[in-house]
Amino acid sequence: MQPHRPAATLSPDDPTVIAQVERALAPYKDLLTPALLAVFREELEHALTTDPIAVDMVKRLRPAPVVQRSGERDADAEAAGAEDTAGAMRGRTRGSAG
């Protein structure tokens, strides 16, 4: 049995929700009346924004975040920074005795 999770929701204005609704309705645009398309759109939006499994799937369909900067990192400088931070958290500065 899975633990109870609070219900997650998304906004119907979420770009990923809009894209998926439009994709699902595209084959029917020439077959259904505008009124019926509106009903289907509402039902799809409701399902994709309120059902916990559908919300998780929509979140997975979102594009990956854009990396602002890429490159190599200096491992020695990072290690020194970590030592400085650890020392400061203990109330000492780097190089002090005690």
ABEGO torsion letter per residue (X at the ends): XBBBBBBBBBBAABAAAAAAAAAAAAAAAAABBAAAAAAAAAAAAAAAAABAAAAAAAAAABBBBBBABBEBBBAAAAAAAAAAAAAAAAGBBBGBBX
